[in-house]
Amino acid sequence: MKYVLLTGGAGGLGGICAKALASRGYTVFAADINEDALREIGKTPGILPLSMDITSQDSIEKAKQTVLQTTQTLDAVINFAGIHTLSSLIEGNSPELIEKMLRVNVMGMVRVNRSFIELVMAGGGRIINCSSECGYLKPQPFNGPYTITKYAVEAYNDSLRRELMFLGVPVVKIQPGSFKTNMHQTASAGYDRIAANTKYYAKVLQKIKPLMDFEFKMVGDPKYIAAAVVKAVEKPRPRQRYRVKNSKLLLPLELIPDPILDFAYRVVVG
C-alpha cells in the first residue's frame, strides 16, 4: 500500500492533487482545517480526510497519531496549505498579515515536515513543498507579504534538501503559476481593501487593476499541477524543482535590470 500526506488537501490545488494521487492507487491523508471541505473530499475513494491546523503543533501531533493508526510509513509528505492576499507593506494591518502568512505558508510547512520525517524515512519517501513563481520572480508591488513568504519557502526548501540528501530523502519544490482557485478571490478582496482605504496609492492602484485582471485571466489548467505532483512523487530521481505554467507576463521582467524595471513601473503606473 502507498501512503501520502497532503496538507491543504481538501480544496484548491491541494484537493485536485489529492484526487489525482488517489486515482493512481495511493491512500491520501488529505489534511486541512476546513471541516466542510474535508467531509466532501472524504467521499472520494482512496482519500482519508484528516483534520489538521498546521499552525498548531498540538493539532499536528493529534493528526500524526491518527495517521499512525493506519500506517507507520509515508511515501511522501506534500505541503500545499497556504494563504494569499494582496496588501500594502506600509498601510493597513501589514505587520499582522505578514506574521499570519509566515505562520501558515512557512512555519506550517516546517512543523509538518519535522513531525512526519520519521515516517517518510521509514517509507523511503520524499518531501514535496509547494512554493510559487512568486518565490523566484522579481517582487511585484502590493504582493509583498505573499512574496516574502514564498522567498522564505524557497530558502527553507533548498536548505532542507541539502540536509536530507545525507539521509537519502529527496526534497522537491513545486513552483506553480496562476491557477483559478480561492486564492484569486482573496487576492481580489485584498486589492479592494487597499483601494478603499489607501492614503497614498489611489491613482497607482487604478492603473494596476487592468494588469492584475489580465494576469488573473491567464490561468493554467489544474491538470498540469496534478501531473507535476505525480511526477515528483513517482519518479525514482525527481527534479529538484517543477515549474508549472509560470506567468508569461512576469517572466520577461526577469531579463530587465532592476533600475530600468523600477523606472518602467514609475512611468506606467506612477
Phi and psi in degrees as a GROMACS rama.xvg file:
@    title "Ramachandran Plot"
@    xaxis  label "Phi"
@    yaxis  label "Psi"
@TYPE xy
-108.816  129.89  LYS-2
-122.865  138.769  TYR-3
-136.253  137.987  VAL-4
-104.886  127.369  LEU-5
-130.759  113.531  LEU-6
-81.996  152.648  THR-7
65.3968  27.8346  GLY-8
-87.3863  2.27188  GLY-9
-98.3298  -8.27758  ALA-10
-163.276  175.995  GLY-11
61.141  -148.826  GLY-12
-64.8134  -34.8354  LEU-13
-61.7297  -42.8782  GLY-14
-64.5269  -39.2906  GLY-15
-63.2996  -42.5182  ILE-16
-67.3273  -37.6138  CYS-17
-60.6707  -44.302  ALA-18
-66.5648  -37.7838  LYS-19
-63.5564  -41.9299  ALA-20
-70.4948  -39.2557  LEU-21
-61.7379  -37.2597  ALA-22
-67.2307  -16.4579  SER-23
-100.558  12.4465  ARG-24
97.1256  3.96389  GLY-25
-82.4409  146.658  TYR-26
-91.3355  117.093  THR-27
-108.372  118.665  VAL-28
-82.0157  101.49  PHE-29
-87.4105  99.1552  ALA-30
-90.1595  132.853  ALA-31
-162.16  164.345  ASP-32
-98.2869  -13.9984  ILE-33
-85.6833  102.141  ASN-34
-66.103  -37.5993  GLU-35
-64.3915  -44.0582  ASP-36
-66.3685  -34.9391  ALA-37
-63.461  -42.12  LEU-38
-62.1999  -37.8207  ARG-39
-70.2601  -48.5595  GLU-40
-71.7893  -20.908  ILE-41
-65.8695  -13.4107  GLY-42
-75.9159  -14.6136  LYS-43
-80.0147  125.797  THR-44
-56.6597  134.942  PRO-45
91.9558  -6.85318  GLY-46
-109.969  124.863  ILE-47
-107.131  109.664  LEU-48
-65.1987  137.977  PRO-49
-134.98  111.938  LEU-50
-72.3113  122.797  SER-51
-153.967  129.706  MET-52
-102.569  107.382  ASP-53
-71.3996  -7.73701  ILE-54
-89.6617  -2.21949  THR-55
-119.259  118.427  SER-56
-64.0418  -35.9317  GLN-57
-62.255  -43.0946  ASP-58
-63.8159  -40.579  SER-59
-63.8044  -41.8754  ILE-60
-65.1778  -39.4842  GLU-61
-63.1712  -42.1168  LYS-62
-64.0308  -37.5929  ALA-63
-62.8839  -41.3674  LYS-64
-63.7097  -34.7421  GLN-65
-64.967  -43.1602  THR-66
-61.8078  -41.5122  VAL-67
-66.1124  -18.5403  LEU-68
-71.1331  -18.4144  GLN-69
-107.908  -39.7675  THR-70
-150.79  151.867  THR-71
-101.168  -1.64046  GLN-72
-135.049  154.349  THR-73
-131.674  136.817  LEU-74
-79.7954  -23.2867  ASP-75
-164.722  146.941  ALA-76
-110.78  124.273  VAL-77
-120.78  120.718  ILE-78
-101.968  105.378  ASN-79
-116.716  -7.59938  PHE-80
-64.063  136.33  ALA-81
-176.912  162.414  GLY-82
-131.55  157.026  ILE-83
-152.052  142.338  HIS-84
-159.266  165.505  THR-85
-93.1363  145.653  LEU-86
-164.984  152.84  SER-87
-76.5135  152.561  SER-88
-86.9731  -10.5487  LEU-89
-124.143  -5.31103  ILE-90
-117.832  166.963  GLU-91
67.6065  -149.328  GLY-92
-101.605  44.3419  ASN-93
-57.6073  -40.5127  SER-94
-61.5196  -44.4045  PRO-95
-66.9872  -37.9632  GLU-96
-65.1718  -43.903  LEU-97
-63.3084  -42.7732  ILE-98
-60.4118  -42.1782  GLU-99
-64.0538  -44.6265  LYS-100
-63.8658  -38.6417  MET-101
-65.2641  -39.4487  LEU-102
-61.1463  -41.8985  ARG-103
-83.1263  -55.7728  VAL-104
-73.1879  -27.9855  ASN-105
-113.08  -61.1288  VAL-106
-67.4931  -30.593  MET-107
-59.833  -43.3263  GLY-108
-63.7166  -43.7311  MET-109
-59.9992  -46.6315  VAL-110
-64.6178  -45.7391  ARG-111
-63.6873  -47.1825  VAL-112
-62.8524  -41.5875  ASN-113
-65.348  -37.0178  ARG-114
-73.4982  -30.9399  SER-115
-108.445  6.74103  PHE-116
-61.911  -35.1406  ILE-117
-66.6588  -34.8752  GLU-118
-69.2631  -36.076  LEU-119
-65.798  -45.1323  VAL-120
-63.8431  -40.1317  MET-121
-65.1651  -29.3873  ALA-122
-95.0875  4.03635  GLY-123
60.8609  34.568  GLY-124
-94.4493  -161.62  GLY-125
-146.843  166.998  ARG-126
-115.64  133.833  ILE-127
-125.509  121.648  ILE-128
-113.097  127.561  ASN-129
-85.1976  113.507  CYS-130
-97.8462  -129.008  SER-131
-173.018  160.752  SER-132
-60.4295  -26.3252  GLU-133
-68.4102  -12.6124  CYS-134
-78.6295  -13.8116  GLY-135
-133.72  -20.3342  TYR-136
-73.0757  160.838  LEU-137
-63.7073  136.639  LYS-138
-61.1685  143.608  PRO-139
-107.032  149.121  GLN-140
-61.5037  139.878  PRO-141
72.511  8.41728  PHE-142
-114.881  18.2089  ASN-143
-58.9272  -49.5787  GLY-144
-56.9387  -45.3264  PRO-145
-66.583  -43.1058  TYR-146
-61.4672  -40.5507  THR-147
-55.8226  -45.7234  ILE-148
-67.9811  -37.4454  THR-149
-75.8698  -31.3828  LYS-150
-61.9495  -39.4919  TYR-151
-65.4135  -40.0322  ALA-152
-60.9113  -40.8675  VAL-153
-60.0293  -46.9744  GLU-154
-65.6617  -41.7204  ALA-155
-62.2547  -48.1227  TYR-156
-58.5229  -46.9578  ASN-157
-69.3169  -36.1781  ASP-158
-66.6946  -41.8976  SER-159
-63.8931  -40.8149  LEU-160
-59.7376  -39.8008  ARG-161
-79.4558  -9.88606  ARG-162
-87.464  -51.6326  GLU-163
-75.3871  -14.0115  LEU-164
-62.652  -26.2283  MET-165
-74.6171  -15.6325  PHE-166
-105.921  4.5121  LEU-167
76.3122  22.8804  GLY-168
-109.605  111.387  VAL-169
-66.4663  143.187  PRO-170
-124.985  123.376  VAL-171
-122.95  142.748  VAL-172
-116.711  143.548  LYS-173
-106.802  131.108  ILE-174
-119.961  82.2449  GLN-175
-74.7131  151.876  PRO-176
-87.2559  -142.571  GLY-177
-90.8563  124.575  SER-178
-129.223  145.648  PHE-179
-74.9803  105.218  LYS-180
-139.153  -175.52  THR-181
-63.0925  -18.6234  ASN-182
-61.7616  -32.2657  MET-183
-63.0966  -39.5479  HIS-184
-65.8425  -42.5557  GLN-185
-69.3456  -34.0492  THR-186
-65.5001  -44.4921  ALA-187
-63.873  -39.5999  SER-188
-64.3067  -37.8937  ALA-189
-63.4136  -42.3182  GLY-190
-59.7038  -45.9239  TYR-191
-59.9339  -39.3129  ASP-192
-63.8442  -44.8405  ARG-193
-61.9767  -47.9909  ILE-194
-61.9834  -35.2102  ALA-195
-76.3415  -24.0761  ALA-196
-121.103  -0.0148109  ASN-197
-69.4002  143.927  THR-198
-98.663  -27.0408  LYS-199
-114.134  -23.1117  TYR-200
-118.688  21.279  TYR-201
-57.4061  -49.6216  ALA-202
-68.7385  -38.8229  LYS-203
-62.0996  -44.8138  VAL-204
-65.2089  -35.1948  LEU-205
-61.7088  -37.8246  GLN-206
-79.4245  -27.1147  LYS-207
-76.9743  -26.6523  ILE-208
-53.7354  -47.8971  LYS-209
-61.1139  -35.7607  PRO-210
-66.7311  -41.2032  LEU-211
-63.9738  -43.7632  MET-212
-63.5502  -39.4532  ASP-213
-63.1724  -43.2038  PHE-214
-63.9179  -38.7023  GLU-215
-68.6957  -24.2188  PHE-216
-77.9959  -21.506  LYS-217
-89.104  59.1566  MET-218
-93.8029  147.884  VAL-219
-90.083  158.493  GLY-220
-73.1377  127.449  ASP-221
-57.9416  -18.5313  PRO-222
-61.3837  -26.5227  LYS-223
-72.6903  -37.5401  TYR-224
-69.9312  -38.2805  ILE-225
-62.9137  -41.0387  ALA-226
-63.9106  -38.5267  ALA-227
-66.5595  -40.3402  ALA-228
-66.1832  -41.4001  VAL-229
-59.3847  -43.1607  VAL-230
-62.3973  -44.1014  LYS-231
-62.4216  -32.2895  ALA-232
-79.557  -39.6379  VAL-233
-99.5756  -25.2393  GLU-234
-64.2957  131.805  LYS-235
-57.8132  -36.6391  PRO-236
-126.383  83.7473  ARG-237
-68.4397  156.056  PRO-238
-64.3531  160.413  ARG-239
-71.6702  -26.7315  GLN-240
-148.8  150.467  ARG-241
-126.504  112.325  TYR-242
-93.0787  128.279  ARG-243
-125.747  110.333  VAL-244
51.7474  54.1114  LYS-245
-74.5635  158.139  ASN-246
-62.628  126.962  SER-247
-74.9333  -17.8001  LYS-248
-82.1418  -39.3237  LEU-249
-89.5779  -29.6596  LEU-250
-56.7773  -43.9182  LEU-251
-61.2697  -24.5704  PRO-252
-65.1448  -20.7238  LEU-253
-63.8125  -21.7002  GLU-254
-86.7873  -8.77573  LEU-255
-96.5365  126.125  ILE-256
-56.7696  145.507  PRO-257
-55.8489  -42.9406  ASP-258
-59.9242  -38.722  PRO-259
-70.9455  -39.8059  ILE-260
-64.4879  -42.5041  LEU-261
-60.8766  -41.4154  ASP-262
-62.2042  -41.744  PHE-263
-62.8195  -41.425  ALA-264
-61.3428  -42.4762  TYR-265
-64.4667  -37.7236  ARG-266
-71.0006  -44.4735  VAL-267
-76.8023  -44.4537  VAL-268
-120.695  -3.99512  VAL-269
